[in-house]
Amino acid sequence: MYFPIPKINEFFRLSTPINGIISIYGDFGVGKTTLALQVALKAVEKGARVIFLYTKPIFPLQKLHDLSFKFRELNTLSSLNDILFIKVQTFEELSDLILKLEFQILSDKKFNKTQNPVLILDSLTDLMRLKWNPKTKKKNFQIYYQLNRTLATLSHLNQEYNMLEIVINEVSKIQKDNIALEVQSGGKVMEYWIPFSLHLKRVKTLKKRMLVLKNQKLSQKNVLTVELTKNGFM
């Protein structure tokens, strides 16, 4: 039960190990990283070990400080040492790291099966977009191959280690029946490997956000409205 909003945990049935990857996607600055950091801190509070892969140019230290300070105020967070932060700079480096994750990190006693490990990847497709070239189909095919292999490896780790995996993703727009729809980047590859998604959307009220929760396995959908504060989502 690692999400800060109980209704999210209930929807994804996180009281038991979840079979599948959860994607959090939305526009830039909508609060995806904030929610991911809250999950990491909540996991540590519950005694889990966390691997946090970060691909953005600048790590949000101030945001982490604000969120962790709130946890310490509540006397629920003892240390950040149980979160392993890893900076990833290229899509190739990310793909290679995921492939080696089981042998380099998860084999360590700190991340064995009894520790309920959590993996958060923020973000999966932003590095992929830097390599994308609409004029070179062969190169783009290779990028999709790497994405498919990465997600297949994550799926294996999810099942092998009962690992909760949260992938932060960007949003793309498609046209369907003359209507513009927002979907997560990565196309059908993402749809195939990721059965659970949380779409963060802005609304007219500045501090409010809409959460669209989807469980493709059961064809379920739920919509929530939550508040985003300095201390995270409430």
C-alpha positions as CSV (number, residue, x, y, z in Angstrom):
1,M,0.0,0.0,0.0
2,Y,2.6,2.5,-1.1
3,F,0.6,5.2,-2.9
4,P,-0.2,8.3,-0.7
5,I,-3.9,8.1,-1.8
6,P,-5.7,5.0,-0.4
7,K,-8.1,4.8,-3.3
8,I,-5.2,4.2,-5.7
9,N,-4.0,1.3,-3.6
10,E,-7.5,-0.1,-3.5
11,F,-8.0,0.2,-7.2
12,F,-4.7,-1.6,-8.1
13,R,-5.2,-4.0,-5.2
14,L,-1.7,-3.3,-3.7
15,S,-2.5,-5.2,-0.5
16,T,-1.0,-8.2,-2.3
17,P,1.9,-8.4,-4.8
18,I,0.7,-7.0,-8.1
19,N,1.3,-9.0,-11.3
20,G,2.3,-6.3,-13.8
21,I,3.9,-2.9,-14.2
22,I,2.1,0.4,-13.3
23,S,2.6,3.4,-15.6
24,I,2.2,7.0,-14.4
25,Y,2.0,9.3,-17.4
26,G,1.0,12.9,-18.1
27,D,2.1,16.3,-19.3
28,F,5.4,17.9,-18.2
29,G,5.1,19.4,-14.7
30,V,1.8,17.7,-13.8
31,G,3.3,16.0,-10.7
32,K,4.5,12.6,-11.9
33,T,7.9,12.8,-10.2
34,T,6.3,14.1,-7.0
35,L,4.0,11.1,-6.9
36,A,6.9,8.8,-7.6
37,L,8.9,10.2,-4.8
38,Q,6.0,9.9,-2.4
39,V,5.7,6.2,-3.4
40,A,9.4,5.7,-2.7
41,L,9.2,7.4,0.7
42,K,6.0,5.4,1.6
43,A,7.7,2.2,0.6
44,V,10.7,2.9,2.9
45,E,8.2,3.7,5.7
46,K,6.7,0.3,5.2
47,G,10.1,-1.4,5.4
48,A,10.7,-2.0,1.6
49,R,13.8,-1.4,-0.4
50,V,13.6,1.0,-3.3
51,I,15.6,1.4,-6.5
52,F,14.9,4.8,-8.1
53,L,16.2,5.2,-11.6
54,Y,16.3,8.9,-12.7
55,T,16.9,10.0,-16.2
56,K,16.1,13.8,-16.1
57,P,19.1,16.3,-16.3
58,I,18.5,17.7,-12.8
59,F,17.4,15.6,-9.8
60,P,14.6,17.3,-7.7
61,L,16.5,17.5,-4.4
62,Q,14.4,20.3,-3.0
63,K,11.2,18.3,-3.8
64,L,12.7,15.2,-2.1
65,H,13.7,17.3,0.9
66,D,10.2,18.8,1.2
67,L,8.5,15.4,1.0
68,S,10.9,13.6,3.3
69,F,10.7,16.5,5.9
70,K,6.9,15.9,6.0
71,F,7.5,12.2,6.7
72,R,10.0,13.0,9.4
73,E,7.5,15.4,11.0
74,L,5.2,12.4,11.2
75,N,8.0,10.2,12.7
76,T,7.5,7.6,10.0
77,L,10.7,7.9,8.0
78,S,13.9,6.8,9.7
79,S,16.4,7.1,6.7
80,L,16.7,7.6,3.0
81,N,19.5,5.0,2.9
82,D,16.9,2.3,1.8
83,I,16.4,4.2,-1.4
84,L,19.1,3.5,-4.0
85,F,19.1,6.5,-6.5
86,I,20.8,5.8,-9.8
87,K,21.3,8.5,-12.5
88,V,20.9,7.2,-16.1
89,Q,22.0,9.4,-19.0
90,T,21.3,7.5,-22.2
91,F,18.7,5.1,-23.5
92,E,21.4,2.5,-24.1
93,E,22.6,2.9,-20.6
94,L,19.1,2.5,-19.2
95,S,18.4,-0.6,-21.3
96,D,21.7,-2.2,-20.3
97,L,21.2,-1.4,-16.6
98,I,17.7,-3.0,-16.6
99,L,19.2,-6.2,-18.2
100,K,21.9,-6.4,-15.5
101,L,19.7,-5.3,-12.6
102,E,18.9,-8.8,-11.4
103,F,22.6,-9.8,-11.1
104,Q,24.1,-6.5,-10.0
105,I,21.5,-5.3,-7.5
106,L,18.7,-7.7,-6.8
107,S,21.2,-10.5,-5.9
108,D,22.4,-8.4,-3.0
109,K,20.9,-9.5,0.4
110,K,19.4,-6.0,0.8
111,F,17.1,-6.7,-2.2
112,N,16.2,-10.3,-1.7
113,K,12.7,-11.7,-2.0
114,T,11.8,-11.0,1.7
115,Q,12.3,-7.3,1.4
116,N,9.4,-6.5,-1.0
117,P,11.6,-4.5,-3.4
118,V,10.2,-1.5,-5.3
119,L,11.5,-0.2,-8.6
120,I,10.7,3.3,-9.9
121,L,11.8,4.5,-13.3
122,D,11.5,8.2,-13.9
123,S,11.2,8.3,-16.9
124,L,11.2,5.5,-19.4
125,T,10.6,7.3,-22.7
126,D,12.2,10.7,-22.4
127,L,15.6,9.3,-23.3
128,M,14.1,7.3,-26.1
129,R,12.6,10.4,-27.6
130,L,16.1,12.0,-27.8
131,K,17.1,9.2,-30.2
132,W,14.0,9.2,-32.3
133,N,14.4,10.1,-35.9
134,P,11.3,10.2,-38.1
135,K,13.4,9.9,-41.2
136,T,15.2,6.8,-40.2
137,K,13.0,3.7,-39.9
138,K,15.8,1.3,-39.3
139,K,17.1,3.2,-36.3
140,N,13.7,3.7,-34.9
141,F,13.0,-0.1,-35.2
142,Q,16.1,-0.7,-33.0
143,I,14.8,1.8,-30.4
144,Y,11.5,0.0,-30.2
145,Y,13.4,-3.3,-29.9
146,Q,15.3,-1.9,-26.9
147,L,12.1,-0.7,-25.4
148,N,10.4,-4.0,-25.8
149,R,13.4,-5.9,-24.3
150,T,13.5,-3.5,-21.4
151,L,9.8,-3.9,-20.6
152,A,10.1,-7.7,-21.0
153,T,13.0,-7.7,-18.4
154,L,11.0,-5.6,-16.0
155,S,8.0,-7.9,-16.4
156,H,10.3,-10.9,-15.5
157,L,11.7,-9.0,-12.4
158,N,8.1,-8.2,-11.3
159,Q,7.1,-11.8,-11.3
160,E,10.4,-13.3,-10.0
161,Y,10.8,-10.9,-7.1
162,N,7.2,-9.8,-6.4
163,M,8.6,-6.3,-7.2
164,L,6.3,-3.4,-7.4
165,E,7.4,-1.5,-10.5
166,I,6.3,2.0,-11.4
167,V,7.3,3.5,-14.7
168,I,6.9,7.2,-15.3
169,N,6.1,8.1,-18.9
170,E,5.4,11.0,-21.1
171,V,2.1,11.7,-22.9
172,S,1.5,11.5,-26.7
173,K,-1.5,12.7,-28.7
174,I,-3.3,10.6,-31.3
175,Q,-6.3,11.2,-33.5
176,K,-9.2,8.7,-33.3
177,D,-12.5,9.3,-35.0
178,N,-11.5,12.9,-35.4
179,I,-11.0,13.3,-31.6
180,A,-7.6,14.1,-30.1
181,L,-6.7,11.5,-27.4
182,E,-3.9,11.5,-24.9
183,V,-2.1,8.2,-24.6
184,Q,1.2,7.2,-23.0
185,S,4.3,7.4,-25.2
186,G,5.7,4.1,-26.5
187,G,2.7,3.1,-28.5
188,K,1.5,-0.5,-28.7
189,V,4.7,-1.8,-27.0
190,M,3.7,0.0,-23.8
191,E,0.1,-1.2,-24.1
192,Y,1.3,-4.8,-24.4
193,W,3.6,-4.9,-21.4
194,I,1.9,-2.5,-19.0
195,P,-1.6,-3.5,-17.8
196,F,-2.0,-0.8,-15.2
197,S,-1.9,3.0,-15.8
198,L,-2.4,6.2,-13.9
199,H,-3.0,9.3,-16.1
200,L,-2.4,12.6,-14.4
201,K,-4.3,15.5,-15.8
202,R,-4.5,19.2,-15.0
203,V,-7.9,20.7,-14.3
204,K,-9.1,24.4,-14.0
205,T,-8.3,24.6,-10.3
206,L,-4.5,25.2,-10.1
207,K,-3.8,22.8,-7.2
208,K,-6.2,20.1,-8.3
209,R,-5.3,17.1,-10.5
210,M,-7.5,14.5,-12.2
211,L,-6.3,10.9,-11.9
212,V,-7.6,8.4,-14.5
213,L,-6.9,4.9,-13.2
214,K,-7.0,1.9,-15.6
215,N,-6.8,-1.8,-15.2
216,Q,-6.6,-3.3,-18.7
217,K,-6.7,-6.9,-17.4
218,L,-10.1,-6.4,-15.9
219,S,-11.3,-3.6,-18.2
220,Q,-11.7,-1.3,-15.2
221,K,-11.5,2.5,-15.0
222,N,-11.8,5.0,-12.2
223,V,-11.5,8.8,-12.0
224,L,-10.3,10.7,-8.9
225,T,-9.8,14.3,-8.2
226,V,-6.9,15.0,-5.7
227,E,-5.0,18.0,-4.4
228,L,-1.3,18.7,-5.1
229,T,0.5,20.6,-2.3
230,K,4.1,21.4,-1.3
231,N,3.9,18.1,0.7
232,G,2.8,16.1,-2.3
233,F,-0.6,14.7,-3.3
234,M,-3.3,14.6,-0.7
